[in-house]
Amino acid sequence: MKFFVDTADLAEIEDLAATGLLDGVTTNPSLIAKSGGDFFDVIRNICDIVPGPVSAEVTATDAETMLSEGRTLAAIAPNVAVKVPLTWDGLKACRALSQGGTKVNVTLCFSPSQALLAAKAGAAFISPFVGRLDDISQDGMGLIREIVTIYRAYPDTIGTEVLVASIRHPLHVVEAAKLGADVATVPPAVLRKLASHPLTDKGLDAFLADWQKTGQSILS
Ligand code: E4P
């Protein structure tokens, strides 16, 4: 499974990228606003830090303007993936951008039928939002299961990767991996939680305390 980080915070991205475990980044207009930076500068800087796909979202709602915005965003760096919303206009823009060789991430997906259309439109990624479905008492992970099942039924014609979005906690990541989702885009705090376990901390403390008693050191 690939790990993307869902943020436009450059310091967080730099810190996480240094682990070598980051495969890409997703942003959206709300995350750009939260960063307080200039959209183009932020995306350019992220693309310099992370070689993998960096999603930058269009803000127009009609296909023609989305297409122009998408082309402008794609020109920022070769690793930009243009994000478009799952509307009919978004699908039209997705088709045109994909045919022109641009990677497109179709976002705000909340149903399997929407995911099917995004694949048909040539999306490189489909972003189903699990947390926002859970928030309204619907089964977010159930949607991932349905999309993975559908896409797997057409291995020769569907190349779209399932990018699990709106992740709220580590269990979302684990469940998505069990279902065979291709990518999880994870908020920085949740990404860090993936590595932590109280028994790891307790065990390490005990090992180090015993080691100190030996008076030895590995490096002389
Ligand atoms: C995905 O690309 C979105 O930016 C993101 O996962 C949305 O998450 P939220 O529901 O926590 O805003």
Residues whose N, C-alpha, C, O or C-beta is under 5 A from the ligand:
A	BS01	E4P	D6 T26 T27 N28 G131 R132 A165 S166 I167 T185
